[in-house]
Amino acid sequence: MDAEGSLLYTSRGTGAPTSTSHFASSASVTPEYRDMVVSTSYAKDYNLDFKDVEILRKAATSSAYFIYHSELDDGNTVYVYDAVADVENVADVTDTVYTIFSLCTITLLCVIFVILVSRLSKPVEEMNSITKNMAALDFSKKCKDHGNDEVGELGKSINILSDKLDMTLADLKDKNIQLEKDIELRLALDNARKDFISNVSHELKTPIAIISGYAEGVCEGISDDPQVIKEYCGIIRDESNKMNSLVLQLLEITKLESTSKEFTPSLWSIGEAAVRLLDHLSLQIEAEGVTVRNDIPVSALCWSQEDKIETVLRNYITNAIAHCSGEKKIILSSEKKDGLLRISVFNTGEHIADEDISSIWDSFYRGDKSHDRSENRFGLGLSIVKTVMSAHKCGYGVQNVDGGVVFWFEVAEDSQFYDDKKQ
C-alpha cells in the first residue's frame, strides 16, 4: 500500500491491483475491506501485545486473519497476512507431532533408564547372592566379568576374596584334621604307654612274687632237705631267666623303635638265614613233634638290615612252632612280586579269631588268652615284627587259610626301593 492506502502490489494472482482480494489495515481506503473490523475474540485468545500485529475479521465471510504491517523508508506499507485457521491447523499438527515426539522421547528415556538400572542392579544382585554363599562357606560361585568400571572392579575383588577365603579355609581344615590326628595319636600313645606299663607290671609281678616267696623260704630254712632247697633254687633260677628274657625283649623293642641309629640295608641271603634258623631250632621242633618244609631257595637274596629281618623270621618260626597243631606241619616259602620278596610261614592249626587279627601285633597281646609262662612267651614277638617292618617300610600280615594260618612279610630285592621311599 502507498501512503494514501492504494494497493501497489500483491503476491497473489497476477499482481494487478484490481485483481487482489487482500486487504489492508482498518484504515485502508480500499473499498473491499472497509468493513474489516478487529476480531476481539481472537485478540483476547492470542493476547497480542505487538503494535505491528493485529487480527482482523472479514465481515462478509467472518474469516479472521493475522496481519503484520511495517512502514518502509519510501512511505509505503508492507502487509504480511495469513488466515488464523491455517495457522491454527499448523499449530494443531505441531501440537500432535510434539505430543507424539514427547511420548516417544519419554518411552525411549524409560527404556534407557530400565537398561541402565538393570545393568547396575543385576550385578549387585549377583554379588549379593555370592556374598551370602560366602557367608555360608560356599565359595564355588564366582562373579561374572562386568567390565572395568567400578561394578566390574568390585566383582573382581569379590572373586579374589572368595579364592583367598577358600584357600585359607581349606588350609585350616587340613590343619584341623592334622591336629585331630595328632591328638588321637597322642591319646593312643598315652593309652599304649599305660597299657605297656600295666602289662610289664603284670608280667614282672608274678616272677618277682615267686622269687621272693621261694627266696624267703630258703632264708627261713623251710627245709633241711638238700633236694628241696635245690628245687627252690631251681625255681628261683627259672623265674630269673624268664624275667631276664622279658627285659631283653623289652630292650630289643626299645632299640628297634629308636630312630637315632641310621638305617643301613645290605644285600644278604635270606635263604641261608632260613636254613640256619631251622638248624638252631631243631631241638625245639623235634620236642614239639613238628614237621618243617623249607621251600625258600638258598640263593634267595634281599636288601635289608640282616639282623632285624632275621629276628622277624625267627619270631615267625617260633610262633608257628608254639601254635602248630593238627597235622603239625610248618612250611616256609617265598614269592617274588613287583621288586619285593614275600616270605611266608605257614603252620597247621586253629584259625586266629577275626577280632584278634588287628591286635596280635600289639605288645603283650596273646590271642590264646591263657597267658602261659612256661615257654617265656610274653606276647612281644609280633610287636617286634611290627616295629622292624615299619622301619623297613615293607608290608607284613597274617591270613587264615585252609588248614591253618600264614604269617608273611616282604623285603626289597633292590636297594633303590629305599631311595624311592625317602622321596
ABEGO torsion letter per residue (X at the ends): XBAAGBBABBABEAGBAAABABBBBAABABAAAAABBBBAAAAAAAGBABAABBBBBBAAAGBBBBBBBBBBAAGBBBBBBBBAAAAAAAAAAAAAAAAAAAAAAAAAAAAAAAAAAAAAAAAAAAAAAAAAAAAAGBAABBBBBAEABAAAAAAAAAAAAAAAAAAAAAAAAAAAAAAAAAAAAAAAAAAAAAAAAAAAAAAAAAAAAAAAAAAAAAAAGABABAAAAAAAAAAAAAAAAAAAAAAAAAAAAAAAABAABBBBBBBBBAAAAAAAAAAAAAAAAAAAGBBBBBABBAABBBBBBAAAAAAAAAAAAAAAAAABBEAGBBBBBBBBBGGBBBBBBBBBEBBBBAAAAAAAABBGBBAAGAGBAAAGBAGAAAAAAAAAAAAAGBBBEBBBBBGEBBBBBBBBABAAAAAAAAX
